[in-house]
Amino acid sequence: MANASIESATAAKTEAAALPLLILLASLLSQYVGAASAKSLFPLVGAEGVTGLRVGLSALMLLALLRPWRRLPGRADLGNLLVYGATLGAMNLSIYRAMELIPIGIAIAIEVTGPLAVALLGSRRLKDFLWIACAAVGLALLLPLREASSALNPVGIAYAAAAAFCWALYIVFGKRASALPGGQAVAWGMLVAASFTVPLGIAHAGAGLLVPAVLLTGLAVAVLSSMVPYLLEMMALRRLPSHVFGLAVSASPAVAALIGFLMLGERLSAVQWAAIACIMCASAGSALGNGALAKGRR
């Protein structure tokens, strides 16, 4: 009887430990299924139109869900919220422009170097320089300097690098704005992002955004890429240490590449997979070291 009780308790602990990881995996799958769905809209309304749909619809849903107007931000918070929202919108626009030109997995691999840089910035530990070198090797393998990577569009790489820079700023200013209670920073930040991405999308795609099929797919993208990951990540964060969360999130490029292959038929070369593996190792190593990658997810 005692052995059975011990086995039952062990199984319960294992299940409790596995559940948040499964929730986080579901979050990653949702986010990149949404990204692949967004890419299917690029020929119809362009990256600008898709960004406007995703950010605009996400802002409406967050406003309805969180009702941030019940407690307006103070003057001291306005500057941080404006920069936070501007970087959020620019990040979404940049990564969609990148995905328009290069495979999703590669775009995400380059983008995650933004939070990686924030995590490693200012570090003086010797092992952290190893992660910097690992990420640098991965990026070097993706640059269009050799025959194996010649198919990659350099403009797409530049947009992915811009998204990485925006994500780094997003983390810094998002942390400053996060003092607002009840998720208000996310709602207000998304509203700021919508204030320029929606007009840009309308200017680019016009009435094409109102085609029922486009509008419904845009709604699916907003739900899959913003609302569902946000809610699932909040559930996982309550149950996981930050370094474990960051370690799991470091798998993002591989998940994105797998979804890109299954949904869009994007095939990566061995060199490109090696580059993704190098960047993932750098992200995982940094997350194990200090957990900084667990912050600032969009």
Secondary structure, DSSP 8 states (H G I E B T S, - for coil): -HHHHHHHHHHHHHHHHHHHHHHHHHHHHHHHHHHHHHHHHHHHHHHHHHHHHHHHHHHHHHHHHH-GGGS---HHHHHHHHHHHHHHHHHHHHHHHHHHHS-HHHHHHHHTHHHHHHHHTT---HHHHHHHHHHHHHHHHHSTTSGGGTTS-HHHHHHHHHHHHHHHHHHHHHHHHTTSGGGHHHHHHHHHHHHHHHHHHHHHHGGGGGSHHHHHHHHHHHIIIIIHHHHHHHHHHTTS-HHHHHHHHTTHHHHHHHHHHHHH-----HHHHHHHHHHHHHHHHHHHHH-GGGS---
